[in-house]
Amino acid sequence: METYRGSIYKDDTLVADNILIELEVVSKSGRPRSWHGQFNLPLDALVKFGENANRIVLEDGRQGFFVLDRLLTNSEGLRLFIFKGNGPLK
């Protein structure tokens, strides 16, 4: 996975800005097929992600919608959001 800086939106509301996002784009025959990744937010960040209105905007200008796959909590007081892309990342 590669690491990028970016922002997370729920609907059109900014949830997190300038955070590290780990992202992997899976390609087949040189064409992007799917993407997935993860990011951390503090435990006190009360965010409920829905099915279709979650969007990542990377600092390089690419953006795409995602669905939450799993939510974990680590010993550092962070929530690890593991997601899958829902449509293109462009």
Residue pairs with C-beta under 8 A, 6 or more apart in sequence:
1 22
1 23
1 24
1 37
1 38
2 22
2 23
2 24
3 20
3 21
3 22
3 23
4 20
4 21
4 22
4 23
4 58
4 59
4 60
5 18
5 19
5 20
5 21
5 58
5 59
6 18
6 19
6 21
6 56
6 57
6 58
6 59
7 14
7 15
7 16
7 17
7 18
7 19
7 56
7 57
8 14
8 15
8 16
8 19
8 21
8 39
8 41
8 54
8 55
8 56
8 57
9 15
9 54
9 55
9 56
9 57
10 47
10 48
10 49
10 50
10 53
10 54
10 55
11 53
15 41
15 45
15 47
16 39
16 41
16 45
19 39
19 40
19 41
20 39
20 40
21 37
21 38
21 39
21 56
21 58
22 37
22 38
22 39
23 35
23 36
23 37
23 56
23 58
24 35
24 36
24 37
25 32
25 34
25 35
25 89
26 32
26 33
26 34
26 35
26 36
27 33
32 88
32 89
34 84
34 85
35 64
35 84
35 85
35 89
36 69
36 82
36 83
36 84
36 85
37 82
37 83
38 80
38 81
38 82
38 83
39 80
39 81
39 83
40 74
40 78
40 79
40 80
40 81
41 47
41 78
41 79
41 81
42 77
42 78
42 79
43 73
43 77
43 78
43 79
45 79
49 67
49 68
49 81
51 67
52 65
52 67
52 86
53 65
54 65
54 66
54 67
54 68
54 83
54 86
55 63
55 64
55 65
55 66
56 63
56 64
56 65
56 66
56 83
56 89
57 63
62 89
62 90
63 89
63 90
64 85
64 86
64 87
64 88
64 89
64 90
65 85
65 86
65 87
66 83
66 84
66 85
66 86
67 83
67 84
67 86
68 81
68 82
68 83
69 82
69 83
69 84
70 82
71 79
71 80
71 81
71 82
72 79
72 80
72 82
73 79
73 80
74 80
